[in-house]
């Protein structure tokens, strides 16, 4: 392992290159990941089995896992600067694909892939997929059925923004996954303390808008069915359809 001089300082921070004998022209896949994501290990394991070289772009200055041969470290809160640093770091390498491994990295992965002229989803579509408020609005505009919803600004009195709500409701962060911070509210009196609780959960976000806004939507009773699949050039492949074993009635859903 060796440390090279950073390509740039400032908001993006230090760029560190970790390399153990990888040839510069070896075809590689770039994985954009949060530094402590549990999804990193399965990707690295799969890449090893397939004989694929994997490079991880993340925002930690420490090594992610021992199997990582190369790493690029950037600040996700400055995506355009992160894209440029990644482009410079990869200019001597053969990158065949860019993958965002979770909701918080899919937009940056799309931006990087677009910059490298690789197959990608439109960055705006990737952003919609990871922002619950934007996704709800877009689906509604397209004529899809969605629950009643409202965007709440936590910087202003919450109750004044919610006089027309029908209960029960669910309050949720705009960007977190796996039902983190999703809480059921059964009355107007419960709303303010629940919003304050969620405010504490979202304070770690580097984005001011995400730290100061939540989505509130009508609670939908009934069985929850999960669908997993992927869409490739218009062709849908179904991986799994399953119902959740326990009723998810709240107040928490993790």
Secondary structure by P-SEA (a helix, b strand, c coil): cccccccccccccbbbbbbcccccccbbbbbbccccccaaaaaaaaaaaacbbbbbbccccccccccccbbbbbbccaaaaaaaaaaaaacccccccccccccccaaaaaaaaaaaccccccaaaaaaaacaaaaaaaaaaacccccbbbbbccccccccccccccccbbbbcccccccccbbbbccccccaaaaaaaaaaaccccccccccbbbbbbbbbcbbbbbbbcccccbbbbcccccccccccccccc
